[in-house]
Amino acid sequence: MDLFGHLALGFGVAMTPINLLYALIGCLLGTLIGVLPGIGPVATIAMLLPITYALPPVSALIMLAGIYYGAQYGGSTTSILVNLPGEASSAVTCLDGYKMARKGRAGAALTIAALGSFFAGCVGTLLLAGFAAPMTELALKFGPAEYFSLMILGLIGAVVLAHGSLLKAITMIVLGLLLGIVGTDVNSGMARFSFGIPELTDGIGTAVVAMGLFGFAEILVNLERKSEHDVLHQKISSLMPNREEIRRSIPASIRGTVIGSMLGILPGGGALLASFAAYGLEKKVSKRPQEFGTGAVEGVAGPESANNAAAQTSFIPLLTLGIPPNAVMALMVGAMTIHNIQPGPQVMTSNPALFWGLIASMWIGNLMLVVLNLPLIWIWIKLLTVPYRLLYPAILLFCCIGVYSLSNSTFDVYQTAVFGFLGYIFIKLECEPAPLILGFVLGPLMEENLRRAMLLSRGDPTVFFTRPLSLVMLLLAGFLLLLIVAPQFRKTREEAFAEGET
């Protein structure tokens, strides 16, 4: 079946009433958590993982995907109108979006952000559809040695692109790998690191770790903060940008889409890295760099296009190779595992309706988000008046019910509370928890492929260097390691993150 035949199958699945409903729910929730600062897509997807157990697999994944790319749309709303990023990847939009709003161009800024996001999202989804088949064919040639080397490359890439200290990022990945091997050894049947606790012999659940580190921890941290939002109260008279704004935003959106599409595939970086990179590029190529920070329309169009393109293309390594490039995709692996679906190249051949239905739903979801983000803009802004002291206890209760419903075990709730406390400590110590969840998800897969490779080679470790694909990936991983220890690279990396923070 050719690409058009696959897409026809996908749209046939995505256009069913039940899947359209869950796409709409995902987009609504994504926009909501993008608008509300402090609740990111990782925390929301972690909370909803238990609920997806009762849904059909295609509907569950369509809803979770909608939450992820919907959050990129919603985050621009508060960045422009409140000068407060609802989602981390929208932080750079505050620099010029809010200044445009103060100049009376809030409607134009919102429209440019929404249309740029729509264009980038459609292009990113088109790339996903186009690269799916060849990437899957390549992945089918992978053996255990290649998968192990690919996961090593992915984890080292996540360290390089992780925000903050390199040492802390490495520590978090190692901790995630250790947590991932808790449970029963498949080969020997012996319990590992269970410390005599029967509940730990089945391992630690992905939903438990994710909900604790991202859900509970975020609630604890945000309850400490006093949030006083300077909401833009002036009425938005028109949503239409003028001719000059359109002329300047089109090339910026195209450049942002290109950057986001490339960086979205990389491990660790995703939408956040793409938005900062796009802003830096726009500032460098602009004939009026002095306008950036004072209301330059390119400073809205470029980053917003980049983070949405990255959100779409980050599905490429997940769906074709089974390797999650960021924390959200790691949770998508958890959702697929709940439904007994092994992410990777076999999904396209064994379950084409799910594979192409998810891709087709992204086009539909992007169209839904344009409708949700422009005509309903004041509904989302009204939500910012809800006091956080009322919002967070409800989220905490929802988390506890969700965790308990997984296996009707209070022990899971206690585990989540422990990980929530650990996540709070990590945030205080400025340790990013995203590398931990990547290590946690990839750890068991790495161990399984390492054992298979060693069994097939009868214990010969050179198998990782004698197979061409495996050797190439290990050489790339070695090159990244050399970059990590190079003083000049570390200095450049720290300056780049410092510029992003400012």
Number of C-alpha atoms within 10 A of each C-alpha: 6 7 13 10 9 19 18 14 18 21 19 15 23 30 16 10 10 14 22 20 16 23 30 22 18 27 30 23 23 29 29 23 25 32 29 24 20 20 22 26 28 23 24 23 29 29 27 20 26 22 17 20 16 11 13 12 17 23 24 26 26 28 28 30 28 30 29 27 29 32 32 34 34 30 30 36 35 30 28 31 27 23 23 24 25 28 26 19 24 30 24 27 33 25 22 25 35 28 23 24 23 16 11 16 23 27 22 22 32 29 19 28 30 28 22 29 32 24 19 31 30 22 21 31 26 18 16 22 20 13 15 23 18 11 17 23 15 12 19 14 10 17 15 22 26 26 24 26 24 24 23 19 22 24 23 25 21 24 27 24 20 23 23 17 16 19 11 20 24 20 16 24 26 18 17 23 23 16 21 24 21 20 20 17 14 9 8 7 10 12 20 16 16 18 10 10 9 11 13 19 19 14 19 20 18 22 24 29 25 33 30 30 31 26 31 27 25 21 23 16 15 16 14 8 9 8 11 8 13 10 16 17 9 11 10 15 10 12 16 16 19 10 9 9 17 16 12 15 23 17 15 28 29 19 21 32 33 21 24 35 31 17 26 30 23 21 26 27 22 30 32 27 27 31 34 25 22 30 25 18 18 25 18 11 10 15 9 11 12 10 15 19 18 16 21 25 28 30 31 35 37 37 39 38 37 40 34 38 37 34 30 29 28 28 27 25 26 21 27 26 24 25 25 28 25 27 23 28 24 25 24 25 24 22 27 20 13 19 16 10 16 15 22 18 24 19 20 19 11 11 13 15 21 21 23 25 26 26 25 25 29 23 19 18 29 27 17 19 25 19 12 21 23 17 10 11 16 13 11 19 19 10 12 16 11 10 10 19 11 9 11 19 13 11 17 17 10 13 25 20 17 22 29 18 16 17 11 12 12 14 14 23 20 16 17 28 21 18 22 25 17 17 27 23 15 17 16 11 10 13 23 20 23 25 30 27 27 29 28 28 24 26 22 17 20 21 15 16 19 19 17 17 22 17 12 12 14 10 12 11 13 11 19 23 17 11 13 12 19 21 19 16 22 21 15 17 21 15 13 17 16 12 14 19 11 11 11 11 14 16 10 11 18 16 12 15 16 12 11 17 10 8
